[in-house]
Amino acid sequence: MEHGSIITQARREDALVLTKQGLVSKSSPKKPRGRNIFKALFCCFRAQHVGQSSSSTELAAYKEEANTIAKSDLLQCLQYQFYQIPGTCLLPEVTEEDQGRICVVIDLDETLVHSSFKPINNADFIVPIEIEGTTHQVYVLKRPYVDEFLRRMGELFECVLFTASLAKGCYVKDLSRLGRDLRKTLILDNSPASYIFHPENAVPVQSWFDDMADTELLNLIPIFEELSGAEDVYTSLGQLRAP
């Protein structure tokens, strides 16, 4: 990375927080959370039952049951594990070069690259990974313009690579654990579930697999250039999202 910028990796084993309501770290800011994802989950579940009911009483019963099941499933997804390291942050102190910069948290798989256990003829590189004692060959394909994107991000931001890697559940990336001011923190991720705790900090990106004509990362460069000078990312992102 140019200008001495460092991409720091926050490991899933230490960093990914699965928590239920009431167990969120006290360091989390008291900002209103986005509810669109929750509403979507509940509405989708209810929709499966609407056409099956034959009376208003049955419809009401189905709605109540669907709400109960959907909430139960969501809480079960969030409550499996709660990782916490008392008194510590996941990132080291900000380097002198990155002082004053916004911290941009970047996802890896399906955001910057696509990786697969199945052989890919045009893979950019092959990485041996040991999983539960067995070594697997992982074929990695770089998203178009990823080099240009990362080079520019390194010039403008403190860059952090935060990936769930081999997720075996519903993982959430809790930005409050990083040890950075959330008003000066952004996250770029293809999975809305990953930033469900901090939707106001998120810059969404389309999932990528193998479309070599994709220009998503190239198109994001001017957006991040504008955000790099923000005093408060909540205000700047709100302005960008406004119609």
N, C-alpha and C positions, 0 to 999 in steps of 0.2 A: 504494500500500500504506500502511495506517495506521501511525502511530508511527514514520515515517521508515524502515521496513524496506526493504531493497533486495533485489531478486531478481537475482542475477548469473547470466549465461549462460556456460556452459563450452562452447566451440565444438568440434564433432566433429573438425575438422581438427587441432586441437592436443591434444584430450583423450582421444579414444577409443583405447584400447590394444588391439591385437590381438597376443597374445603366445603363445608356445609354452612348454611346460614347461621350466624352467631359465632363462627370460628375464624372469621377473617381476621388477619393480623391487625392489631390495634394501630399499627403504623400506617394503615391504609387511609387515604384522605377521605373526608366526609363529603364526597361529591355524589350527586344523584346518579345512580347507575342506569344505563340504558336497559329498557325492558322489551325492546322489539323482539329479541331472540326468544325470551320467555313466552311472549304473546304468541309468536309463531308456533312454538312447540305445542302450546295448549290448543290453539285453534286448529292445527293440523290433526291433532288427536281427536278433537271433537268432531271434525268433519267426517271422519270415518263412520260415525254412528248416525248422522242426521238422516240419511236416506233410509235407514233401517227401522226407525220408530214409526208407529202408526197412530199415536195420540200425543197431545201436549204433555200429558202426565209421563208417558214413557220417554218423550224427548227430554223432559227436565231431568228424569232419572239418569238417562244416558249422559247428559251433560255433567251432572254431578259426579258420576262414576269416572268419566273421562278426565275431569279436572283432578280428581283424587289420584288416579293412576299416573297421569302426566306429571303431577307435582312429585309423586313418590319416586318415579323413575328419574326425574331430574335430580332430586336430592340424593338418591342412591348413587347417581353418577358422580356427584360432587363430594360425597362424604367418605369415599373408600379410604383415602389416606390424607394425612395432614402433616406435611414436612415442615419443620421449623428448626432453625438454628438460633437459639436465643442469643441476643446481643451481637449478631454478626450480619453482614451484608454479603450478597453474592458477588459483588464486584469490588475490586480494590479501590483505593483512593484515586480520584481523578488525576491524571498526569498533568504536568505543567502545561504541556502543549494543548490539552483538551479543556483546560479551564475556560469556563464561559460558553462552551459549546453545548448544543443540544445533544442528548444521547438518543441515538436511533437504534432500536432493537429489531434485528432482521431475522426472519425465519429462513430456514434452509430448504428443506424438501418441498417441492412443488411451488416454491417461491423463487428460489435462485437456480435450483437444479431439479432434475428428476432422477431418482435412483431406483434400481430394480434388481431383484435376485435373478431374473431371467436375462439371458445374454442379449445385449443390444449391439447390433453391428457397428453403429457409428458412435459408440460410447467415447466420451472425452477422456475418461480414465476409469480404471478398475481398482476397487479398494477391498482388500481382504479384511473381513470383520469377524471376530470371534463372538459367538452367541451361545451361551450355556455350554461351553467346551467344544463347540464345533465351529470351524472356520468356513465362512461363506464368502463367495466373490460377489461384490456389489458393483453393478454397472451404473456409472453416473454420466448423465447427459447434461451439459450446461445450457441454461436458458439463453436465448439470443440477447446480446448486449449486456450480459451479466458483468463482464470485465469492465466495460465503460461505466456501468452503473456503480459498481463497488469503488472504482477509482475516484469517481466524483463524490461519493458518500464519504470516503476517507478524507477528502480535502475539506469537507464542510462540517462533519459531525464526529462525535465520539461514537464509534461503531461497535455494536455488541451482537454476536451471533448467538441466538437463543432458539434451540430446536428441540422438539419432543423426540426426534429420532424414531425408535421403534416403540410407538405408543401402544400400550395394552389396556387402554381405558380412555376416559374423557379427561384430558389434561388441560389445565389452565395455566397461563403464564402470568404470574402475579408480579406486576412491575414494581409494586411497593417493596419487594424484597431486594431490589437491585442496589438500593442505597443512593438513588438519584432523585432529584426534585422532579416530581411528576409533571409539574408545569413546564419542564424542559426535557420531556421524554416522549418519544414517538415509537410506535411499533408498526412494522410492516409484516403482514402475515396473510396467507391465503385462507386461513381457518378462523371464522368469527368466534368459534368456541374458545380459541386460544386467548383472546383478549376480552372475554366476557366480563371480567372485573373492571376493565379500563377501556370501554368502547370510545370514550372521548379522546383517547390518545392514539387511536388507530388510523392508519392509512390502509385501506383494503387493497388487495391485489388479486387478480384472477389466478386460479390454479393453473399450473403448466405441467405438461407431460412430454410432448414431442413435437409441437408445432414450431417448425423452424422459421416460420414467417411472423411469429409473435413479436410485437413491439412494445409490450407492456412496460418493461423496465426502462426502455428509452423514453417513453412518454412520461414516466414518473420523475425523471431527472429535473425538469423545470419546476415541478411541484415541490420537490424537496429543496431546490435552490431557494424558492420563495419562503419555505418554512424555516430554513436555516437561521434566519435573522429574527425569528419570533421571540418576543419576551415571554409570551404565555401561549403554549401550543393549543390550549383549549379555545382561546379566542381566535387564533389563526385558522385552526381546522374548522371552527364554526363558520367563519367567513367563507372558506373554500366550499363548504357544503351547502351554503345558502343558495337558493335558486336565483 
